[in-house]
Amino acid sequence: CNVAIEQDSTFAEAYHLRAKIRLQLRRFPDAAQDLDLLIAKQPEKPAYFATYGQLYLLSYQFEMAKQKLDSALELDPEHIEATLLLGSYYFRRVKYEEADKCFSKVIELDRNNEDAYLQRGWNNLERSFKTHPQALDDFQHARKINPKNPLALRFIGDLHLGDKRYDLAEGAYREALNFQPKSSAIL
């Protein structure tokens, strides 16, 4: 197995994909085992460190997450996934200015990254009510990228609700539920 990873990048990518699936299933020790193997054989790959950072974010080990994400960004300062995850790290640590810089950098690198717009918008909402118009712009931009994004619609509805524009809020919520009718994240 170790030799196969060294000789065939397709095999390594399969392991990386398996690690990501294990993250989604919350099988953190199994994902860590795959990532340890990958990093041992190919330490020059920032994606592996970024996925490890995600593992630590999901398991609330924030300082370990920061270390892995910093390692990914040392290898590639413009690694989109690592930068987006670093923004999530800062958001969870209530460092909204730093989070905004990360999300904005991802948007500069990839103008069609809907996750960056969603996260920057959410970050702006948490940071200050003064950034409310910026948040709405970000959610609307995410929706332009993907018109069926239920989270963008939900956040737009939340903003309208906060402005006591109940008809617009209800419309956004209904549309979000049309795209994802069984989602508790929308309600």
C-alpha positions in Angstrom: 0.0 0.0 0.0 2.8 2.5 0.9 4.7 1.7 -2.3 1.5 2.1 -4.3 0.9 5.6 -2.9 4.5 6.6 -3.8 4.2 5.2 -7.3 0.7 6.1 -8.3 -0.9 9.5 -7.6 -4.4 8.1 -8.4 -4.0 5.7 -5.5 -3.0 8.5 -3.2 -6.1 10.5 -4.3 -8.3 7.6 -3.6 -6.9 7.5 0.0 -7.5 11.2 0.2 -11.0 10.9 -0.9 -11.6 8.1 1.6 -10.2 10.3 4.3 -12.7 13.0 3.3 -15.6 10.5 3.4 -14.5 9.3 6.8 -14.5 12.9 8.0 -18.1 13.3 6.8 -19.0 10.1 8.7 -17.2 11.5 11.8 -14.8 8.6 11.8 -11.9 10.8 12.8 -9.4 8.1 13.8 -9.8 6.3 10.5 -9.5 9.6 8.6 -6.4 10.5 10.6 -4.8 7.2 9.8 -5.3 7.7 6.1 -3.9 11.3 6.3 -0.9 10.2 8.4 0.0 7.7 5.7 -0.5 10.2 2.9 1.6 12.9 4.6 4.3 10.5 5.4 4.6 9.5 1.7 3.8 12.9 0.1 4.6 15.7 2.6 4.6 18.2 -0.2 0.8 18.1 -0.8 -1.0 21.0 0.9 -4.4 19.4 0.3 -3.6 16.6 2.8 -2.7 19.2 5.5 -5.9 21.1 4.7 -8.0 18.0 5.2 -6.2 17.3 8.4 -7.0 20.8 9.5 -10.6 20.2 8.7 -10.5 17.0 10.8 -9.3 19.0 13.8 -11.9 21.8 13.2 -14.6 19.2 13.2 -13.3 17.6 16.4 -13.0 21.0 18.1 -9.2 20.8 18.4 -8.6 24.3 17.2 -4.9 24.8 17.9 -4.1 21.6 16.1 -6.3 22.7 13.2 -4.4 26.0 13.0 -1.1 24.1 12.9 -2.2 21.9 10.0 -3.7 24.7 8.0 -0.6 26.8 8.5 1.4 23.9 7.2 -0.8 23.7 4.1 -0.4 27.4 3.5 3.4 27.3 3.9 3.4 24.8 1.0 1.0 26.8 -1.1 0.1 30.3 0.2 -2.9 30.4 -2.3 -4.4 27.1 -1.4 -8.1 27.8 -1.5 -9.4 25.0 0.7 -6.8 25.7 3.4 -7.5 29.5 3.3 -11.3 28.9 3.6 -10.8 26.5 6.5 -8.4 29.0 8.2 -11.2 31.6 7.9 -13.5 29.1 9.6 -10.9 28.6 12.3 -10.8 32.4 12.9 -14.6 32.6 12.9 -14.9 29.9 15.5 -12.2 31.7 17.6 -14.3 34.9 17.3 -11.5 36.6 15.3 -13.8 38.2 12.7 -11.3 40.5 11.1 -8.9 37.7 10.4 -11.7 35.5 9.2 -12.8 38.2 6.8 -9.3 38.5 5.4 -9.3 34.7 4.7 -12.7 34.7 3.1 -11.9 37.8 1.0 -8.6 36.2 -0.2 -10.5 33.1 -1.4 -12.9 35.3 -3.3 -10.0 37.1 -4.9 -8.5 33.8 -5.9 -11.8 32.3 -7.1 -14.7 34.7 -7.8 -17.1 31.8 -8.1 -16.5 30.2 -4.7 -20.0 30.3 -3.2 -18.8 28.9 0.2 -16.5 31.9 0.6 -19.3 34.3 0.0 -21.6 32.5 2.4 -19.0 32.3 5.1 -17.9 36.0 4.7 -21.6 37.0 4.8 -22.1 35.0 8.0 -18.9 36.4 9.4 -20.1 40.0 8.7 -23.4 39.3 10.5 -21.6 38.0 13.6 -19.0 40.8 13.5 -21.4 43.8 13.6 -24.8 45.0 12.6 -23.0 47.7 10.6 -21.8 45.1 8.1 -25.4 43.9 7.5 -25.5 45.3 3.9 -22.2 43.6 3.1 -23.6 40.3 4.4 -26.7 40.7 2.2 -24.4 41.4 -0.8 -22.4 38.3 -0.1 -25.5 36.1 0.3 -27.0 37.4 -2.9 -23.7 36.9 -4.8 -23.6 33.2 -3.5 -27.1 32.9 -4.9 -26.0 34.3 -8.3 -23.4 31.6 -8.4 -25.8 28.9 -7.4 -29.5 30.0 -7.6 -30.6 26.9 -5.7 -28.3 27.4 -2.7 -30.7 27.0 0.2 -28.4 28.4 2.8 -28.0 31.7 0.8 -31.8 31.9 0.7 -32.1 31.1 4.4 -29.6 33.8 5.4 -31.3 36.3 3.0 -34.6 35.4 4.7 -33.0 36.0 8.2 -31.8 39.4 7.1 -35.2 40.4 5.8 -36.8 39.1 9.0 -34.4 41.2 11.1 -35.5 44.2 9.0 -39.1 43.3 9.7 -39.7 42.7 6.0 -41.8 39.7 6.7 -43.1 39.1 3.2 -39.6 39.0 1.7 -38.4 36.8 4.5 -41.2 34.3 4.0 -40.6 34.3 0.2 -36.9 33.5 0.8 -37.7 30.7 3.3 -40.3 29.2 1.0 -37.9 29.2 -1.9 -35.1 27.6 0.2 -37.5 24.9 1.3 -38.4 24.2 -2.3 -34.8 23.4 -3.0 -34.2 21.4 0.2 -37.6 20.5 1.7 -36.3 18.3 4.6 -33.4 20.4 5.7 -33.5 21.5 9.4 -30.8 24.1 8.5 -33.4 26.0 6.6 -36.0 26.1 9.4 
